């Protein structure tokens, strides 16, 4: 007897409409590229079956004119659409070295049932109207019916059916989404911006602890400071349903804060309240506002648990100094004068509250910053004091995120990479995916060649910080290293609209253009070179090597000759610190021998290279050369061994992307 026609797969708040080629989540339809839905349908139609990458490429693209990076991008899109955590996947699993698998949620079993006839074209799928959430597997799907069509942007020709309308009993309500905008300083002297920002950021941090609420990060929310934009525009830009805005007025020790919750779709005010307190009660006020907002959104929030775990201060004067210190950092004022100001503020806050671990870390960071400016021998003394402070943090709060981050970095400095990554992952898993919590972990993953995993993690952080240029910049590097030039280009174009320095994005684009991986001709390449030569771009691109490069951008042999000259004369090239530029140029031009020689010069200048104990950031040089086949070069293999990367791979069994063991004593990368 023939099987019933394919219909839908429904579970949790997801509906996969095979016949209509649509995906619904939380009652709303998600826009998916045709190829992305085709991959999802292929995997979801056979739960628990592992499909190799080649099988997926054959089924969906016919394996014609498609690079592996295309599939990487599609899997990232699907994870975002499904709400998946790439590090802890529930549905869409990567089977390392093989391919991908789609699993049904634990405890659910598919059941076959015929499609129920309906005369109501607007009715939701029968499974979506079930009285309580469960899996209903209606039929297997024929791949050939799903995978028709070759254009990524092929328009729909059939009229869209009405969306399914899951009931409250059958589908969980999607998480409310919120952005906390910078509070306005209405004080008479307009000198309390640091307090207004600090108050808004503390409220944001407290709300972000709720698993039932999605909160956009500070960098993105605060990018709207002073722009007086329509709430609807801000909501669209940040992808949130609600906005919290407010104002702060301080007169001596009296503090008056007004907060209001706004519905982003129409700008309607949902809730408003004014809080009048003494400055000494600022901490209680933060908690009260956070609780009130959570209550207005019907979200549970354990503020007390949050406060116990943060390591901050309840000393008002120390807190004021911390906010001033934090304000300098967030404004990226890293000149020597501001470094000294931060150091003074940090010494004062620690003197006022010696048990404040955030204050201790602020002082350690300030000491390191000043040490980098003044050089030896005073630098050694300041770095030593910073190490003592971090040891003190470990003694005061051994389980805090700060202590564990330092523990992870200490393990790394000892060459114990696997242990360091395990501890750094604990920090990343301990709260919202924000830069401060996960960046050490991402650098460690990247250092060991886990590029796709790094991309997936940074993409999740970007979801909370869509307007942070530093995230866009890092993703451009990550996509490039993972050999996903199309994604790097899309992110470059998106990042052009963000505030901040475009120096590094322009550099990544320049190297990609040089490699022929970006649209545009010689004029675009020359324009990017001109931008990088601008005086405010620093001394690196003012080196004779990079200046001379602009005159021969049309001549591959001449450019490679300049790289050889830089290798022979470091002063001409801008010093050993500029060797990564020589590497990138040689790699983009397809000369793997020259690229590896420049890479070795770069790495040998890094402390700890010979012992496999370089800082994680130094290892990025190994993976930022994706164009010339460097990773298959014998010299590159030797660098991986010397840097301790291969030892980590063999210890853990987790090889870097594109690399694998070929016996007890050898390996290969591609």
Helices and strands as residue ranges (DSSP letters): E 8-11, E 14-17, E 22-25, E 28-30, H 34-44, E 50-52, H 53-61, H 68-82, E 92-95, E 99-102, G 126-129, E 136-137, H 143-146, E 176-180, E 184-185, H 193-208, E 213-215, H 218-221, G 222-224, H 231-238, E 242-251, E 254-263, E 268-278, G 279-281, H 282-296, H 303-308, H 316-330, H 336-352, H 357-374, H 378-396, H 401-413, H 417-429, H 435-447, H 451-464, H 469-481, H 485-495, H 503-514, H 522-532, G 535-537, G 540-542, H 544-549, G 550-552, H 556-568, H 570-573, G 576-578, H 579-588, H 592-604, G 616-619, H 620-623, G 630-632, H 634-642, H 645-652, E 659-661, E 667-669
